[in-house]
Amino acid sequence: MKTQELISTVSTLSIDELMQFSEWFADFMADQWEKKLQSEHSEKPMNSECMAS
């Protein structure tokens, strides 16, 4: 599905459906952000300062 199709579909939602979608999307974005941070963290090489903590 393309972005424009998503926009068209979301714009037809009722207020209740939009609220449900908004809650789901906020959770989804938080999960994606967490995965990105974890991925970036795992890619960084460990240095002696990190290992001493």
C-alpha positions, 0 to 999 in steps of 0.5 A: 500500500502506498502512502497516498492510499493510507492517507485516503483510508485514514481520512475516512475513519470515524472519530472512534476508529481514528482514536484507535488507530492513533493509539496503535500508531503511537505504540508502533512508532515507539517500538520502531524508535526503540528498535532503532536505538537498540540497533545503533547501540549494538553497532557501536564498538565497546571501548575500555571506558564502557567496559569499566562501568 
